[in-house]
Amino acid sequence: MYFHKAIVRHGSRCVIESVPSECACKGDLIVAPEKVSICGTDIQILRRLRDDPALIVGHEGLSKVVARGQSVHEFKEEDRVIINPTDPTNPNFLLGHNLNGLLQERVKIPAVAVDAGLVTHVSQSISASRGTLIEPLAVVFYALECLELEHPDSLLIIGDGLIGNLASLVASYVFNKTIASITVVHRDQLGFEWTQSFNPHVVNVRSVREASKYVGNSVALLSATHRGGTEPLLTESARVLGARLVAAHLVGGLPPGSTSLEFPDVDLHQVRMVNTGGSWPPNRVVFSDSRRMTVLTGNRGVSTTRLKNASIFLQNLGSESLIDRLITHDCGVQEGVEILNKMINSCSRVIDGLLVMRLVISF
């Protein structure tokens, strides 16, 4: 039996362990992750805020094919690939959630995922670090394109993590400069200062009330905050903006059955879930009362085609793109585990005095 190195969660901490390696049978692929990043959902799982069973998390990263089953013909050894972690037709495949993820030296991608088209080729010219941005960038493009359908005159981004900062950077590509302003609401001063230095071309504020001074009369809201902040900040934005809020897209997670007093009888969790896999055109909920008419959308995962398009976008960027500054921590396995455990135990994204915008771990 062969073994390989993996970052395994034990209780509320991560450890480096040797785990059994699997073989590729029939339509399976075995891939070797190059670099893997950590997203907010991973941190929630590691902090035991979710009951996902996978002991190895991670779903954002590039890999190389190292073995394939005899019925796999579209991929060969050394091909570079990205795995779509979400299959909208198969809830039993959710990479890093109910299936062990990419934070290991070898990962078995089952035939059901290969047959479903969840594996796609990626250019050799994209750096492994930048490649970890493909999945979140695809999510951002999908969210912005959903909001664009309502022809807003301004964009309000709630949340200053990776998704929020990515959106602030690429919104002009999606809206083709038709929006008058982009405003980001920050949850703390360090995040405010970080984004100000990263993208000074957007308006940075500390509250929705302050943001209301800078947005126009037709506002699109991108909710990219942490799971616990999605509903409260959507509710606050609706109250403050009133009829000016024409669209809202929910990227941040929501507990099942989540509702808002500003959108009575709307299941916000279902608003996200109905677009699992990034269906297009998106399923929309149109809420209308005497105060406003707002179109609500959301998504959980994106299509493989959007992942491919995001990879092409990143491939075409220059070698010294501003987007690479989002990767604040790029390290090996040992250091990565140390940072992970500090993030888990401190419940903070500030580690050793530095903001962790994007942690990338190299295998």
Order of alpha helices (4+ residues) and beta strands (2+ residues): beta-beta-beta-alpha-beta-beta-beta-alpha-beta-alpha-alpha-beta-alpha-beta-alpha-beta-alpha-beta-alpha-beta-alpha-beta-beta-alpha-beta-alpha-beta-beta-beta
